[in-house]
C-alpha cells in the first residue's frame, strides 16, 4: 500500500479508486438489508479464549506449537522456548536449553512413533524446527515438546495436531485447504483463525495456506482501521531491526486464536510485503526511506525472523536460498508457492511501453525457470499456484466516462493506460503472458487455480489468454486488515461498496465474484472433477469470539466458474455472476 500520491494506485489506492467509481455511478435508491437470520451462523462453536496461553500450557511454551510444509513422510514441527526471564524476544540473551520432541498417533501419546532432542539457542531466538522423517503418508499425528534441562526441566508444551501429505502416487478423494492472508493485529481479533482451528480439529481442513502479510510492520496507530486501535502493536514503533521483527512475531504468537490454528493443522506459507516493508521489491520498499537505515540489512533481518518464527522449509534468499517450493498431495494436486517480493523489479506508475518491457519481472529468471520446469512435468490433476498478489487484470479505465476528471486526477489514474494496481501482476505484463502461454500450451484443459491474498477483499475470476480460459483465480479476503468499509468508515455492506461491486462486475467480464467489505478466510475443496472455494466471514472483528457467517461457494471445473451456494447477502451484493465465455 503506497501512501496516497506517491506511486499511483496500489492496494490502498485501489480500494479508494473502486469506491470513487462506485460512488460516482448510479446507486440503487433502496437496497434490501440482510438480516442475521439469512446468514448461516456458526453459533454452535465455542469461542477460543484470547490473550492467555491455552489451558495447561506453561509460560515456558507461551508461543504455542506449530507444524508446516507436510511431506508424505515428514512435516516441520515448531515451538519457541522461553528458558528464563532474560530470554526476551529478539534480545539475543538467555541460555541454550535442550528440548525433547515426540510424535504419536494418539493424542494421549500412548503410541509414540518418533522422538528426539533439539537445542533451542538465542542465535535463533530460542525457536526450534524439527523434521521427523519416517512417518506414514496421509496420517494424522500429534506432537509435543518437553524441556529437558535448566530450571524448567519437565515442563511440557501444548499438544499439536498435524497431518502428513498423501504418498506421491496416492489417489486421494479430496484435499481441503484453508486459505487466508492479511492479519493486522491492531485492526481487530483473529476470529478467522479460531474458525480454522475448529474446522481442522473436526477433520474439515487438511492444510492451512497463508498467502502473506502474516503481520504488519507499521508503527502503532499508523494503519489501525475505522475502529481505531483495538489492541496495540508490540513494539509500538515501526519495526526495522532483527530484534524488532522477532518481537512483533512473538507478540502475534501470544494470540490464542492464532496459536489454536497453528496447533490444529500444518501450514504452508509465503510472504508478501508487510513481513518486510510495504510495497517491497528486490531493491527497496515504499515504506523504507533514508531514515530507516540500510535496505539490505532490514530485508535480511525480516527474512531471518520470518524463517525462525514459521514452520517453513526454506532458506533466506539473502543467504543464497529460496522459499518458493512445491508440495505434492498425491495425484490430486501440486501446490506451487511463489515468492513475489524477493526478485521483482521496482513497482510504480508505468506507461504501456515500460509495462511490456522484457527487463521487468515479478518472479525473477531463476524462479520462473523453476516454475516452468515444474509445470512442464506436472502429473497431478490440479496445479495450485500460490501467488501473493492478484494475477487477474484489474483495470477501471472502462468506467472513466462515469467519473469526473478531477476525481480521476485525485486518485492518480493514468488515462494513457496504466493499470490500477502496478504492484500486482498488472505491472509485470511480460512475466504474466509468458506464464499463461505455457499453461495454455501444456495444460489446455484449464486445470490450474491461482490462490491469492493481498487485496483485503473476496474475488473470483477466470484467467484468460489468447481468447481462452487457462485458469481460475480465487482470492481470500483479509483476516482483519482494513478493507472498503473500514477505509470509508461506513458500515459493512453499505450502498457505496455495493455500487462499486456492481460496476466492477459489469465492466470486468472475467470477474465472477467480488465482495469488498468482509473479513475472514476461504476453504478450497479440491476434488478430481473440480475445485470449490467457499468464503467464511467474521461477524465483527472488534469482538473477541465473534461468530462466523457462511458466504458464497463457487465451483471451477476447468472450463467455467459457477455459483453452487449463495446466501442472501451474496445475491444482494453481487447480482448476477459473470459466466465463462460461451457458457450462457
VEXDODO-137774 format. One record per residue (C-alpha): y, x, z. Coordinates in steps of 0.2 Angstrom, whole numbers, padded with zeros to 4 digits, always signed. Each point is the difference from the previous one (the first is absolute). Layout:
BEGIN
YXZ;...
% end
This chain:
BEGIN
+0000+0000+0000;+0016+0008-0005;+0015-0004+0009;+0011-0012-0010;+0010+0008-0014;-0009+0017+0000;-0013-0001-0014;+0000-0017-0007;-0013-0013+0006;-0015+0006+0010;-0010-0010+0012;+0014-0007+0010;+0011-0002-0015;-0014-0008-0009;-0001-0014+0013;+0019-0002+0000;-0001-0001-0019;-0013-0013+0000;+0010-0010+0013;+0016+0001-0010;-0009-0006-0016;-0008-0014+0009;+0016-0005+0009;+0010-0001-0016;-0013-0011-0009;-0003-0018+0003;-0008-0004+0016;-0008-0017+0003;+0011-0011+0010;-0014-0006+0011;-0016+0010+0005;-0014-0007+0009;-0002+0009+0017;-0018+0006+0005;-0006-0006+0016;-0011+0010+0011;-0014-0012-0003;-0001+0005-0018;-0005+0017+0004;-0017+0007+0005;+0004+0007+0017;-0012+0012+0008;+0004-0007+0017;-0017+0002+0007;+0001+0019+0000;+0005+0009+0017;+0015+0010-0002;-0002+0019+0003;+0009+0007+0015;+0015+0011-0004;+0008+0015+0007;-0013+0005+0013;-0016+0009-0004;-0015-0011-0003;-0011-0006+0015;-0010+0015+0006;+0009+0013-0009;+0006+0015+0010;+0017+0008-0003;-0008+0016-0006;-0005-0010-0016;+0016-0010+0000;+0002+0001-0019;-0017-0009-0003;-0013+0005-0013;-0001-0002-0019;-0012+0003-0015;+0003+0003-0018;-0005+0005-0018;-0018-0006+0001;-0013+0008-0010;-0018-0006-0001;-0006+0013+0013;+0016+0003+0010;+0017-0006+0005;+0015+0009+0008;+0001-0004+0019;+0017+0003+0009;+0008+0000+0017;+0014+0008+0009;-0003+0007+0018;+0014+0002+0013;-0008+0013+0011;+0015+0002+0012;+0018-0006+0002;+0006+0016-0009;-0008-0005-0016;+0015-0010-0006;-0001-0006-0018;+0006+0014-0011;+0004+0012+0014;-0013+0013-0005;-0005+0000+0019;-0015-0004+0010;-0017+0008+0002;-0015-0001-0013;-0013-0012+0006;-0018-0003-0006;-0004-0017-0006;-0017-0008-0003;-0003-0013-0013;-0014-0012-0003;-0005-0012-0014;-0012-0014+0003;-0007-0015-0008;+0003-0011+0015;+0016-0003+0009;-0008+0004+0017;-0005+0017-0007;-0019-0003+0004;-0004+0008-0017;+0011+0015-0003;-0003+0008-0017;+0012+0014-0001;+0010+0009+0013;+0009+0017+0002;+0016+0008+0007;+0017+0005-0006;+0015+0008+0008;+0017-0008+0000;+0014+0013+0000;+0019-0001+0000;+0000+0008-0017;-0005-0017-0007;+0009-0010+0013;-0016-0003+0009;-0007-0011-0014;-0018+0002-0005;-0009-0004-0016;-0019-0001-0001;-0011-0002-0016;-0017-0004+0006;-0011+0001-0015;-0018-0006+0001;+0004-0019+0001;-0008-0014-0009;+0009-0008-0015;+0008-0017+0002;-0003-0001+0019;+0011-0005+0014;+0002+0013+0014;+0009+0001+0016;+0008+0016+0007;+0009+0007+0015;+0007+0016+0007;-0002+0008+0018;+0010+0014+0008;-0012+0014+0005;+0011+0012+0010;+0016+0001+0009;+0007-0012+0013;-0005-0016-0010;-0018+0005-0003;-0011-0015-0002;+0014-0012-0006;-0006-0010-0015;+0010-0008-0015;-0001-0017-0006;-0014-0004-0012;+0004+0000-0018;-0009-0010-0014;-0002+0007-0017;-0011-0001-0016;-0007+0012-0012;+0002-0003-0019;-0015-0007-0010;-0011+0013-0009;+0007+0006-0016;-0013-0010-0010;-0001-0015+0011;+0005-0017-0006;+0010-0009+0013;+0004-0018-0002;+0018+0002+0007;+0013+0012+0006;+0014-0007+0011;+0016+0010+0002;+0015-0004+0011;+0015+0006-0009;+0016+0004+0009;+0016+0010+0000;+0018+0002+0007;-0001-0001+0019;+0017+0002+0008;-0002+0001+0019;+0018-0006+0003;-0001-0015-0011;-0013-0009+0010;-0018+0000+0006;-0015+0004-0010;-0009-0017+0000;-0008+0005-0017;-0010+0014+0008;-0006-0012+0014;-0007-0012-0013;-0008+0014-0010;-0008+0006+0016;-0007-0018+0004;-0007-0002-0018;-0008+0018+0000;-0009-0003+0016;-0006-0017-0007;-0007+0009-0015;+0013-0007-0012;+0008+0017-0005;-0009+0016-0004;+0014+0012-0003;+0019+0000+0003;+0010+0008-0014;+0018+0005+0005;+0012+0002-0015;+0013+0010+0009;+0015-0001+0012;-0011+0001+0015;+0016+0004+0009;+0018+0001-0003;+0011+0016+0003;+0016-0008+0003;+0011+0001+0016;-0001-0015+0012;+0011-0014-0007;+0002+0007-0017;-0013-0012-0008;-0005-0013+0013;+0000-0017-0010;+0010-0016+0003;-0006-0002+0018;+0007+0017+0005;-0011+0012+0010;-0015-0009+0006;-0007+0016+0008;+0008+0017-0002;-0006+0015-0010;-0006+0016+0010;+0008+0012-0002;+0016-0010-0003;+0008+0012-0013;-0006+0002-0018;-0015+0011+0000;+0001+0017-0008;-0011+0013+0009;-0019+0001+0003;+0003-0005+0018;+0010-0015-0006;-0013-0006-0012;-0014+0003+0013;+0010-0010+0013;+0003-0015-0012;-0019-0001-0005;-0005+0001+0019;+0013-0014+0004;-0007-0011-0014;-0018+0004+0006;+0004-0007+0017;+0001-0017-0008;-0015-0010+0005;-0001-0010-0016;+0000+0015-0011;-0013+0008+0012;-0011-0015-0002;+0000+0000-0019;-0004+0019+0000;-0014-0003+0012;-0008-0014-0010;-0002+0007-0017;+0001+0016-0010;+0017+0003-0009;+0004+0007-0016;+0019+0006-0001;+0013+0008-0011;+0018+0003+0003;+0015-0006-0008;+0018+0006+0004;+0004-0005+0018;-0014+0011+0007;+0012+0014-0006;+0017-0007-0005;+0007-0015-0010;-0002+0002-0019;-0009+0017+0002;-0005+0010-0016;-0007+0017-0002;+0017+0009+0002;+0009-0011+0013;+0004-0018+0006;+0014-0012+0000;-0001+0000+0019;+0002+0019+0001;+0017+0008-0001;+0007+0017+0004;+0001-0003+0018;-0019-0004+0001;-0005+0018-0002;-0012+0008-0013;-0009-0014-0010;-0017+0010-0002;+0000+0003+0019;+0002-0019+0004;-0012-0005-0014;-0014+0012+0007;+0003-0006+0018;-0002-0018-0005;-0016+0003-0010;-0007+0010+0014;+0003-0014+0013;-0007-0013-0012;-0016+0009-0003;-0002+0004+0019;+0003-0019+0005;-0010-0009-0013;-0019+0001-0004;+0002+0006-0018;-0010+0012-0010;+0014+0011-0007;+0010+0016+0001;+0019+0001-0001;+0006+0003-0018;+0012+0012+0008;-0015+0011+0005;-0008-0001-0017;-0010-0016+0003;+0001-0018-0005;-0002-0018+0007;-0004-0009-0016;-0019-0003+0000;-0013-0012-0005;-0012-0011+0011;-0015-0008-0007;-0008-0017+0006;-0016+0000-0010;+0000-0006-0017;+0012-0014+0004;+0017+0010+0002;+0008+0017+0000;+0017+0001+0009;+0012+0013-0006;+0014+0004+0012;+0015+0008-0008;+0014+0011+0007;+0016-0006-0008;+0012+0010+0010;-0005+0018+0000;+0001+0004-0018;+0012-0012-0008;+0016+0004-0009;+0017-0004+0008;+0004-0019+0000;+0017-0008-0005;+0008-0011-0012;-0007+0005-0017;+0005-0004-0018;-0014-0005-0012;-0001+0017-0008;-0003+0009+0017;-0012-0013+0006;-0011+0004-0015;+0001+0018+0002;-0017+0009+0000;+0007+0012+0014;+0001-0014+0012;-0015-0004+0011;-0005-0010+0015;-0017+0007+0002;+0001+0018-0005;-0011+0008-0013;-0014+0005+0011;-0002-0017+0009;+0001-0009-0017;-0014+0011-0007;-0010-0004+0016;+0002-0019-0002;-0003+0001-0019;-0016+0009+0003;-0006-0012+0013;+0004-0015-0011;-0009+0008-0015;-0016+0001+0010;+0002-0015+0011;-0016-0010+0001;+0004-0013+0013;+0004-0018-0004;+0018+0001+0006;+0013+0013+0000;+0012-0002+0015;+0015+0011-0001;+0011+0002+0015;+0018+0002-0006;+0013+0000+0014;+0014-0007-0012;-0001-0014-0013;-0008+0003-0017;+0006-0016-0008;+0016+0000-0009;+0014-0009+0010;+0016-0002-0010;+0013-0013+0003;+0010+0003-0015;-0007-0016-0008;+0010-0010+0013;+0017+0009-0003;+0008-0015-0009;-0002-0009+0017;+0009+0013+0010;+0019+0004+0000;+0004+0017-0006;+0008+0005+0017;-0016-0004+0009;-0010+0010-0012;+0012+0015+0002;+0000-0002+0019;-0019+0001+0000;-0001+0015-0012;-0010-0008-0014;+0001+0010-0016;+0002-0012-0014;-0005+0014-0012;-0018-0001+0005;-0003+0008+0017;-0014-0008+0010;+0004-0009+0016;-0010+0012+0010;-0001+0018-0007;-0009+0005+0016;-0016-0009-0006;-0010+0003-0016;+0014-0008-0010;+0009+0017+0002;-0015+0010-0006;-0004-0009-0017;-0010+0014-0008;-0012+0002+0014;-0003-0019+0001;-0003-0001-0019;-0012+0015+0000;-0010-0008+0014;+0000-0018-0007;-0005+0007-0017;-0015+0009+0008;-0005-0016+0009;+0001-0010-0016;-0011+0013-0010;-0013+0002+0014;+0000-0016+0010;+0005-0013-0013;-0007-0014+0011;+0014+0001+0012;-0011+0005+0015;+0014+0009+0009;+0011-0006+0014;+0015+0009+0007;+0003-0002+0019;+0018+0002+0005;+0012-0001+0015;+0018+0006+0001;+0010-0015-0005;-0001-0011+0016;-0005-0015-0010;-0016-0008-0008;-0003+0002-0019;-0014-0003-0012;+0002+0006-0018;-0010+0003-0016;+0002+0018-0006;+0002+0000-0019;+0000+0014-0013;+0000-0001-0019;+0000-0019+0002;-0016-0001+0010;-0003-0002+0019;-0008+0016+0006;+0001-0003+0019;+0007-0011+0014;+0012+0006+0014;-0001-0008+0017;+0014+0004+0013;-0001-0003+0018;+0016-0004+0010;+0007+0010+0015;-0008+0000+0017;+0017-0002+0007;+0013+0010-0010;+0015-0011-0006;-0001-0011-0015;+0011-0013-0009;+0003-0012+0014;+0003+0015+0012;+0013+0008-0011;+0009-0016-0003;-0002-0005+0019;-0006-0017-0006;-0015-0010+0006;-0017+0003-0009;-0003-0010-0015;+0018-0003-0003;+0007-0008-0017;+0007+0017-0005;-0017+0009+0001;-0008-0015-0008;+0012+0000-0015;-0002+0019-0002;-0019-0003+0000;+0001-0013-0013;+0011+0010-0012;-0011+0016+0002;-0015-0010-0006;+0010-0008-0014;+0006+0016-0007;-0015+0011+0003;-0015-0008-0008;-0012+0013+0006;+0004-0004+0018;-0012-0014+0007;+0006+0000+0018;+0015+0006+0011;+0005-0004+0017;+0015+0008+0007;+0001-0005+0019;-0017+0002+0008;-0007+0014+0011;-0018+0004+0002;-0014+0008-0010;-0013-0005-0014;-0019+0000-0001;-0008+0005-0016;-0018-0007-0003;-0008+0010-0014;-0016-0007-0008;-0009+0004-0016;+0008-0014-0010;+0018+0001+0007;+0012+0005+0014;+0010-0012+0011;+0015+0004+0009;+0005-0011+0015;+0017+0002+0009;+0001-0003+0019;+0017-0002+0008;+0006+0002+0017;+0009-0015+0007;+0014+0010+0009;+0000+0019+0001;+0012-0001+0015;-0013-0008+0011;-0014+0010+0007;-0017-0008-0004;+0008-0012-0013;-0013-0010-0010;-0004+0003-0018;+0002-0012-0015;-0012+0001-0015;+0010+0002-0017;-0007-0002-0017;-0015+0008-0008;+0000+0007-0018;-0016+0005-0010;-0001+0013-0014;-0015+0001-0011;+0006+0013-0012;+0008-0012-0011;+0012-0010+0010;+0008-0004+0017;-0002-0017+0006;+0003-0009+0017;-0016-0005+0009;+0008-0006+0016;+0018-0005+0005;+0009-0007+0014;+0015-0012+0000;+0012+0014+0002;-0008+0010-0014;+0002-0014-0012;+0018-0004+0005;+0006+0018-0001;-0008+0005-0016;-0002-0015-0011;-0012+0003-0014;-0008+0016-0002;+0002+0011-0016;-0017+0000-0008;-0007+0014-0010;+0004+0000-0019;-0011-0013-0009;-0007-0007+0016;+0010-0016+0000;
% end
